[in-house]
C-alpha cells in the first residue's frame, strides 16, 4: 500500500501548470541555444534589427565579399530563411543596411557642423567628419557607395542618402553665403552645382584613396609627426580662396 501511495504521489501535477509537450520542449531548447529565455527579443519582433546588426558585424569583419544571407543568419543564430523572410534577398538586406549607414553618416556631419560657428570652419568640420566616419566604418562606407549592390530606389535608403546630400550642399552653401536648401537646392546654377561637385569630389576622392591605401606614398614622405589629419586639414585650406597678392 505504501508503495502504491508513493507511485500516486509521483503522478500528481501542480494545479497551476501542464506538462510540456514535445513541441514546447523544443522551443525551450531553441531559446537556450540562442542565449536567453523565451523572452529573447527575437520573440518580440526585433529579429529584423538583430539581422541588421549581425550583417554589420559580418561586413566590418569579413568585408562585402563575405556578407551573404547565410553568413548573416549564422551570425544572428537564426535559421537560414530568416533574412529572406525579412528582406527578400541580399540586395534588400544590403540596401537597408546602407540606409542605416547614411543616417549615421549624416548625423556625424550635422554634429560636426554644429560644433562650429564660422561658415568656413563648418565646411571644414563637415569634410573631416566625412573622412572620420569612413575610417571608423570602412566596410559600411564602401557599401554605401556601391550602387551595383544596393537599390537606391528603396524608400528608406533614398531618404537617408538624400538627407546626406542635402547636408553636404548646405555646408557648401554656408561657405558661399548662400542657402542651398529646399527649393534653392532643386534649381542650382551651374556655378553652385560645380561648387558642390568640386567639394564632394575632393573629400570623397581623398577618402577613397585613404581607405585603399593609396596615400601611403605621400604619408610616409611627410615630416615626422604629421599624419592623415594634418594632411587633410592642409588640403582643405589649400582650396580656400586667398586674396590676391598686393
Secondary structure, DSSP 8 states (H G I E B T S, - for coil): -HHHHHHHHHH---TT-----HHHHHHHHHHHHTTS-TTSGGGGT-HHHHHHHHHHHHHHHH-GGG--HHHHHHHHTS-TTHHHHHHSSHHHHHHHHHHHHHHHHHHHHHHHHHT--SHHHHHHHHHHHHHHHHHH-HHHHHHHT-TTTS-TTSHHHHHHHHHHHHHHHHHHHHHTT---SHHHHHS--HHHHHHHHHHHHHHHHHHHHHHTTTTHHHHTTS-TT--HHHHHHHHHHHTS------
